[in-house]
Amino acid sequence: MQLTVDQEYSITRLTIWGVLDIFNHMVEYKTSPLDAVFHALADPTRRAMLRTLCAQPLPVGELAAPFEISLAAVSKHIQVLERAGLIRRTVTGRTHLCELDAAPLHAGMEWIRHYEQFWQQRVDALEALLKTEDLSRSPRKPRRKP
């Protein structure tokens, strides 16, 4: 079967060029380290793992013990934490030891601190407004007639 020029152009445009048109730069871009930290902290299991590692480095098996999930699932959680730079894993023989590295949390704290100041200013303004409204609405004692 011989394709016409128009048919070839159409097939090429739909299969190759179409892929380029569909690519969404807002969704498919590389994530920043800060994004990786917030992604890692978004899951309660990973937050619990970090809390556990605050006390001491632990092997993967001991880190997984409190959770009712498979070791494969624990391994995936650990990989997310590693990509975010929140834990370091050292391998000695068959033992994988996980250790907390809290340094990446500093960038997240700085980001939160910026917005904390933003919201604190608004809360202070609201408080001042409410106080002035309370003062203007305070009940006055009725005057006595002489």
N, C-alpha and C positions, 0 to 999 in steps of 0.2 A: 504494500500500500504506500503510495507516494503522497506526502503531505504538501499542501500548497504553502507558499511563503507566509500567507496570513495565518495559517494553522500553526506553522512552526513558531512564528512570532508569539502567537497566543499561548502556546504550550510553554515556551521559554519564559514568557512574562509571568504566567501563573505559577510556575514551579520554582523559578530562580529569583526573578525580580520581586515576586509577591512576598517572598520571605523577608526581603530587605524592607519592604513597606510595612510589614506587620511588626517588626522589631520595635519595642517600646522602650525608649531610652530612660524614661522615668522609673520603669520597673526593673529593667535588666542591667542596670549599671553596677559597677563594683561597689561593695559596701565599705563604709569607713570602719575603722577600729571601734569607734563609739557605737555604731550600729550593731556591730557584733557583740559588744558588751551588753547593750540593752536587749538584744535578742536572747542572749544566754540567760539573762536575769528574768526574762519574761515567763519562764517555766518554773513552777513551784518545786519540782523534783530537783532541778539544777540549783535553785536557791538553797534547798535543804542540803545538798551535797557540799556547797560552799561553806555553809554554816558548820557542817561536820568537820570539814578540813581546816577550819579556824583553829581547832584544838591541836591537831597534829597531822602529819602526812599519813595516808593510809593506803594499803593495797586495794585494788579494784574490788576484790571479793568482800572485804570488810566495808568498803564504801557502799557497796550494793546491798548489804545485809538488811538494812531497815526498810527497803523498798520492795514491794510485791510486784516487781517487774523482772524480765529476763536479763541475763548478763549481756545479751546482745543490745537490749534497749539501754542498759546502763552504759555500755560502750559508746553508743551513739550520743548520749548526753555528755559523756566525758569529751568526745570529739568536738562538740559544740563549745564546751568550756575551754578546750585547748585552742580552738580557732580564735576565740575571744581573748586569749592570753591570760585567762583567769586561773588556770592550773597548768602545772608542768608535770609530765609523766616521765618517770625514769624506769627503765627496764633492766632488771638484774635477773638473768636466767629466765624463769617463767613468771616472775613476780613483777607486776606493774604497780609502781608506787606513785600515787597522786599527791601533789603538794600545792597548796594555795599560793597564788601570786596575785596579791591585791592591787598592784600598781595600776593596771588598766582601769580600776574603779575610780581613780582620781579624775580622769577625764569626764566620767559620768557625773561625779560629784560637782565638778565645775559647771557643767551644763545645767544641772539641777539648781545650783546656787544662783546662777543668773536669773532663772525664772522664780526662784524663791524671793529675790529682791523685788522683782516685778509684782508678784502677788502681795508681798508684804506692804508695798506702797498703796495698793488698792484697798487692802483690808484696813490700813491706817486711815485712809480717806473715808471709807465707809463708817468706821468707828467715830470719826470726828463729826460726820454728818448726823449720825444717830444721836450723838450727845447734844448737838445743837437743837435737834428736833425735840428731844426730851426736855431740854431747858425751856423751850418755847411753849411746850404743852403742859408744863408742871402746873398742878392745881394751885390756884391762888386762894388764900384765905378770904372768906367773905368779910366785907367791912361791917363794922357794927354801926348801927344808927345811934347818934348821940341823943 
